[in-house]
Each structure stands twice: as C-alpha cells, then as structure tokens.
Amino acid sequence: MTYCNEILELPLAQADHEISGLIDDERERQRTHIELIASENFVPRAVMEAQGSILTNKYAEGYPHKKYYGGCEFVEKIEEIAIERAKKLFGAEHANVQPHAGTTANQAAYFTVMKPGDTMLAMKLDQGGHLSHGHPLNFTGMLYKIVSYGVDRETETIDYDDVASLARKSRPKVIVAGASAYPRSIDFARFRKIADETGAVLVTDMAHIAGLVAGGVHENPTPHSHFVTSTTQKSLRGPRGAFVLCTEEHAAALDRTVFPGIQGGPLLQAIAAKAVCFKLAGEPEFKIYAEQVIKNAAALGLALRERGFRLVSGGTDNHMVLLDLRSRRITGKAAERVLEEAGITSNKNAIPFDPEKPAVTSGLRLGSAAVTSRGMKEGEMKEIARAIDEVLSSPEDAMTARRVRSRMADLNAAFQLYKSL
C-alpha cells in the first residue's frame, strides 16, 4: 500500500487526534445536556449516514440532466428524488434543494424577484424576525430599502392591520412572513391578502416551523406564498441545509438564481440527507413526533408560568417558548451561561421592546423539538421547568448548578440517543 493510500484509509482518531477528541467532547455534551435551543434538533441516524457518505467526493454543478461534470448519473437521481419528496411533502409546484443555508435560501428568493433598492417589508429582528429579514449588517439591509413590522405592545402578537397599513404606504416588492423568535401561529392567508392588495410577492420563511407543517400541526404556508424558504435542521429534523419552494411561474428564474447566481457546486451529501429527511417527515411516526413537540412546548410554558415566569405573548402555539426574565433580575446572557453550567442548553434572545442591548437581551428562547426527539413528554417538561426555576432563582449558587446538572444528565440517560455511536 502506498503512502497516499494509507492516508486515505486512516480513521479520524489517527489522522487528527485533536479534532477527533473535540468531536468526542461534543458527543458527550449532547449526551448529557438538555437541549432547548429552538433551532437545534437530533437528526435520525440515517440522515447522518447520508450526510457523512462518499457523496462528498462528487462535484455536480448544474441541475439534473444539465450537469457540467461527468459521472453524475447517480447523484442526479438523488437530487431528483429530493426535489420530488420536497414538493410532495409541502404541496409545492417547484422545489430547489441546493441552497446551503437558510439565509442563502432567502437570498435566492429575494434575488429572483428583487433588484437593489427595492423595498422589502419584513419583521423586526428585535420582535421576532431574522437577520436575513432586513438587518442593516445583513445583505438585505445593505441592498434593499427595509420597512419593518412588529408586534402589538399589549398582545405581543403580529399586528396584521399595521402590516397592511405599512404595505399600502411603502408598496414593497416583497413581503416576508415568518420569524426566528415568534411563539405564535402565523396567518399566512392574511399575509397573502395583503400582498395581493399591494402588488407584492409573498416570501414565507418557515425555517423554524417546517417540521410542524410537515407533521400537520401548523398551517402550511405553501398554498398562500409565491416562495417558501426553509432550513432542514430545525423542527424538520434533517441535515444542516436549506431549500426553496415556489410557484411554477418563478421556477426557472429561481433555479438560475441559485445556480449560477449565488452558488456553484451543490453539497451532494447534504442533498442526499435532505432526501432522507423529507422521506422520514412523510411517515406516520413523524406526525406523532410533531404533535408531541407542540404538547411539550405547551407543557414547558405552562410549568414555567406556574413558577412565576412571564411568557412573551402569554404562551405558545408552536415549538417555542420565549421567556421575559426581567422580573428575575437576570439578563438573557447571564441566564444562558448559568443554565449551561447546570447542563441545560438554551440561548439568550431579545423580547419585544427589549430595553437591553442585542448582545445581552432580557429574554431566553427555549424549544421543545430536540427533547421531543429524545422521547421526552409532558412529565419531563415539568422536571425541566423545575430545574430552570431552581437555577435562575439562585444563579450564583454553584452547588445548585452541580445538583441540577447531575439530575439533567440522569434525565437524558433515560432517553439515550445514538447508542452505538
């Protein structure tokens, strides 16, 4: 065997002990910590196998039967399967499964119908929106004129009358529905009515709720939208990647925008993993999972409210709970840190009309998808809420953090994942 062959055959632990060790550390963290980050999940083993497959060796610029490289007969079939499964799962006329990330998917939709200087109406970042919905440091804020809508100060839910009023005044080219930190259902039909009345294109970003839509527990935005963008790694329980759905009239332009417009060679291993994800999301078991995600978020929110926490908008309709921590006299940044020390992973998040800086925040965003994938149910949500209350009631008490960390590790051990990995 030649030296080159030997290098190709080396397992990771021998080829790069440092990286291998850090992966082991992360595996242990995932094994022992309660995962409450709303944008994270545990993917099925089959998805990981596809993502880590030999497809990473292949280059395949272009689209099926129009590739710019030879040897694409098998990967073309994989991409075609992924496209058809995405269309079937969400009832779409067209799907592009090549985007690498959610922001790239949004970029593809925007670039298909917008020019620099056009107006976009989208949700404010500090009231639930995403960076790619118009933040000044994002390409959207640099290229487009951004008009932002938000939530009502009293109800903390989307003010659709205000959205309509802003649309009539600004006449946007694109209206963006969807959010990154909004715990309530979204009225897509109302958004489409506003878009039609003002001549706008409706782009729905369903990254967070895609799994709930696939599972039939959240309204499907596809019939109401010109474009639907999404990641695959959140509630949909797929690989880190994205896709775009659109109506047939925009199909050719969308594909040209993705390639050669904003991307080169697609990540074929990711597309294969997306195909597996779409297949599994169409199975009856996935609906049971999605229903439990909703139940668990509601149970977690109720248990926290009973312990004196204030929930933004008063509750949740999806997988997400957004806590207002001001009454606890602790910032989101500090809460995230002390909970991490206690074995509970979450993320700081702005609340509507937040007095704190974006890097600090007054809120904490919690999600139920990952713990649901482990198999946890309402009883475990009550235990997690008790643990959060204990830690945030005594944030400087190291003994409390150690005690809770041990309990959370024991709780996870009862719902073990990836036993052979």
Residue pairs with C-beta under 8 A, 6 or more apart in sequence:
1 9
7 15
12 19
12 20
12 23
13 20
27 418
27 421
30 42
30 417
31 412
31 416
31 417
32 343
32 408
32 409
32 412
33 340
33 343
33 344
33 345
33 408
33 412
34 343
34 344
34 345
34 371
34 384
34 387
34 408
34 411
34 412
35 42
35 345
35 370
35 371
36 344
36 345
36 346
36 366
36 367
36 368
36 370
36 371
36 384
37 345
37 346
37 347
37 365
37 367
37 370
38 181
38 208
38 234
38 319
38 320
38 347
38 365
38 366
38 367
38 369
39 180
39 207
39 208
39 231
39 233
39 234
39 367
40 233
40 234
40 367
40 369
40 370
41 211
41 233
41 234
41 235
41 236
41 237
41 369
41 370
41 373
42 237
42 370
42 373
42 374
42 417
42 418
43 51
43 233
43 237
43 238
43 239
43 273
43 277
44 237
44 276
44 277
44 280
45 418
45 421
46 276
46 280
47 237
47 238
47 239
47 273
47 276
47 277
47 280
48 273
50 239
50 269
50 272
50 273
50 275
50 276
51 239
51 269
51 270
51 272
51 273
52 269
53 269
53 272
55 75
55 78
55 268
55 269
55 271
55 272
56 267
56 268
56 269
58 71
58 72
58 75
58 268
59 69
59 265
60 67
60 69
60 72
60 75
60 76
60 79
60 265
60 266
60 268
61 67
61 68
61 69
61 259
61 260
61 264
61 265
61 266
62 68
62 69
62 259
63 79
63 255
63 259
64 76
64 77
64 79
64 80
64 83
65 76
67 76
75 268
75 271
78 268
78 271
78 272
78 275
79 97
79 98
79 266
79 268
79 271
81 275
82 95
82 97
82 271
82 272
82 274
82 275
82 278
83 95
83 96
83 97
85 275
85 278
85 279
85 282
86 92
86 95
86 97
86 243
86 245
86 274
86 278
87 93
87 94
87 95
87 245
88 278
88 282
89 214
89 278
89 281
89 282
90 213
90 214
90 220
90 222
90 228
90 245
91 220
91 222
91 223
92 222
92 228
92 245
92 246
93 245
93 246
93 247
93 248
93 251
94 245
94 246
94 247
94 248
94 250
94 251
94 254
95 243
95 244
95 245
96 108
96 243
96 244
96 246
96 254
96 255
96 258
97 243
97 271
97 274
97 275
98 243
98 258
98 259
98 263
98 266
98 271
99 105
99 108
99 229
99 241
99 242
99 243
99 244
99 258
99 263
100 241
100 242
100 263
100 267
100 270
101 231
101 240
101 241
101 242
102 130
102 132
102 205
102 207
102 229
102 230
102 231
102 242
103 130
103 131
103 132
103 138
104 242
104 262
104 263
105 229
105 230
105 231
105 242
105 243
105 244
106 130
106 132
106 133
106 140
106 176
106 203
106 205
106 229
107 132
107 139
107 262
108 229
108 244
108 254
108 257
108 258
108 261
108 262
109 174
109 203
109 227
109 229
109 244
109 246
109 254
110 120
110 140
110 144
110 174
110 203
111 257
111 261
111 262
112 227
112 246
112 250
112 253
112 254
112 257
113 173
113 174
113 201
113 226
113 227
113 250
113 253
114 120
114 143
114 144
114 173
114 174
116 143
116 144
117 143
117 144
117 145
118 144
118 145
118 172
118 173
118 174
119 144
119 145
119 146
119 147
119 170
119 171
119 172
119 173
119 174
120 133
120 134
120 140
120 144
120 145
120 146
120 147
120 172
120 173
120 174
120 175
120 176
121 147
121 148
121 149
121 163
121 166
121 167
121 170
121 172
121 174
121 175
121 176
121 200
122 129
122 133
122 134
122 140
122 146
122 147
122 148
122 149
122 174
122 175
122 176
123 129
123 130
123 133
123 148
123 149
123 150
123 158
123 176
123 178
123 179
123 182
124 148
124 149
124 150
125 131
125 133
125 134
125 135
125 180
125 350
125 358
126 350
126 352
126 353
126 354
126 358
127 150
127 151
127 350
127 352
127 353
128 150
128 151
128 179
128 180
128 181
128 182
128 352
129 148
129 176
129 179
129 180
130 178
130 179
130 180
130 205
130 207
131 137
131 138
131 140
132 138
132 139
132 140
132 205
133 140
133 176
133 178
133 205
134 140
134 141
134 144
134 146
134 148
134 176
135 141
136 142
136 146
140 146
145 170
147 166
147 170
147 172
149 158
149 159
149 162
149 163
149 166
150 158
150 159
150 162
150 352
151 157
151 158
151 159
151 182
151 313
151 352
152 158
152 159
152 162
153 352
153 353
155 313
156 312
156 313
156 314
156 352
157 184
157 313
158 182
158 184
158 186
158 187
160 187
160 190
160 191
160 194
163 175
163 191
163 194
164 194
164 197
167 175
167 194
167 195
167 197
167 198
167 200
168 197
168 198
171 198
171 199
171 200
172 198
172 200
173 200
173 201
174 200
174 201
174 202
174 203
175 191
175 194
175 195
175 198
175 200
175 201
175 202
175 203
176 203
176 204
176 205
177 186
177 188
177 191
177 202
177 203
177 204
177 205
177 221
177 225
178 186
178 204
178 205
178 206
178 207
178 208
178 209
178 221
178 229
179 186
179 205
179 208
180 207
180 208
181 320
181 322
181 349
181 350
181 365
182 320
183 297
183 301
183 311
183 312
183 313
183 315
183 316
183 317
183 318
183 320
183 321
183 322
184 313
184 316
184 317
184 318
185 218
185 219
185 317
185 318
186 209
186 219
186 221
188 204
188 219
188 221
188 224
188 225
189 224
191 202
191 204
191 224
192 202
192 224
192 225
194 200
195 201
195 202
195 226
201 226
201 227
202 224
202 225
202 226
202 227
203 225
203 226
203 227
203 228
203 229
204 221
204 222
204 224
204 225
204 227
204 228
204 229
205 228
205 229
205 230
206 213
206 221
206 228
206 229
206 230
207 229
207 230
207 231
207 234
207 242
208 234
208 235
208 318
208 319
208 320
209 218
209 235
209 318
209 319
210 230
210 231
210 232
210 234
210 235
210 236
211 234
211 235
211 236
211 237
211 281
211 286
211 289
211 290
211 293
211 319
211 369
212 218
212 235
212 290
212 293
212 294
212 318
212 319
213 219
213 220
213 221
214 236
214 281
214 282
214 286
214 290
215 281
215 286
215 287
215 289
215 290
215 291
215 293
216 287
216 290
217 287
217 290
217 291
217 293
217 294
218 317
218 318
221 228
222 228
222 245
225 245
226 246
226 247
226 250
227 244
227 245
227 246
227 250
227 254
228 244
228 245
228 246
229 242
229 243
229 244
229 245
230 236
230 242
230 243
230 244
230 245
231 240
231 241
231 242
232 238
232 239
232 240
232 241
232 242
232 243
232 273
232 274
232 277
233 239
233 240
233 241
234 369
235 290
235 293
235 319
235 369
236 277
236 281
237 277
237 280
237 281
237 286
237 289
237 369
237 373
238 273
238 274
238 276
238 277
238 278
238 281
239 270
239 273
239 274
239 277
240 270
241 267
241 270
241 271
241 273
241 274
243 274
244 254
244 258
246 254
259 266
280 286
289 372
289 373
292 372
292 377
293 319
293 368
293 369
293 372
294 317
294 318
294 319
294 368
295 377
295 378
296 368
296 371
296 372
296 376
296 377
296 378
296 380
296 381
297 316
297 318
297 319
297 320
297 321
297 367
297 368
298 315
298 316
299 377
299 378
299 381
299 382
300 321
300 366
300 368
300 381
300 384
300 385
301 311
301 315
301 316
301 321
302 315
303 381
303 382
303 384
303 385
303 386
304 311
304 321
304 323
304 385
304 388
304 389
305 311
305 315
306 385
307 385
307 386
307 389
308 327
308 389
309 323
309 324
309 325
309 327
309 328
309 389
310 323
310 324
310 326
310 327
311 321
311 322
311 323
311 324
312 322
312 323
312 324
312 351
312 352
312 363
313 322
316 322
319 367
319 368
319 369
320 365
320 366
320 367
320 368
321 365
321 366
321 367
321 368
322 349
322 351
322 363
322 364
322 365
322 366
323 363
323 364
323 365
323 366
324 351
324 362
324 363
325 331
325 332
325 335
325 362
325 363
325 364
325 392
326 362
328 335
328 392
328 393
330 338
330 392
330 395
331 348
331 356
331 360
331 361
331 362
332 348
332 349
332 350
332 356
332 360
332 361
332 362
332 363
332 364
333 348
333 359
333 360
333 361
334 395
335 346
335 348
335 364
335 392
335 395
336 346
336 347
336 348
336 364
338 391
338 392
338 395
338 401
339 345
339 346
339 364
339 388
339 391
339 392
340 346
341 401
341 405
342 387
342 391
342 400
342 401
342 402
342 404
342 405
342 408
343 404
343 405
343 406
343 408
343 409
344 384
344 387
344 388
344 391
344 404
344 408
346 364
346 365
346 366
347 364
347 365
348 360
348 361
348 363
348 364
348 365
349 361
349 363
349 364
349 365
350 356
350 358
350 361
350 362
350 363
351 361
351 362
351 363
354 361
354 362
354 363
355 362
356 362
368 381
371 380
371 381
371 384
371 415
373 417
374 412
374 415
374 417
375 415
376 411
376 415
380 411
380 415
383 407
383 411
384 408
384 411
387 404
387 407
387 408
390 400
390 404
391 400
391 401
391 404
394 400
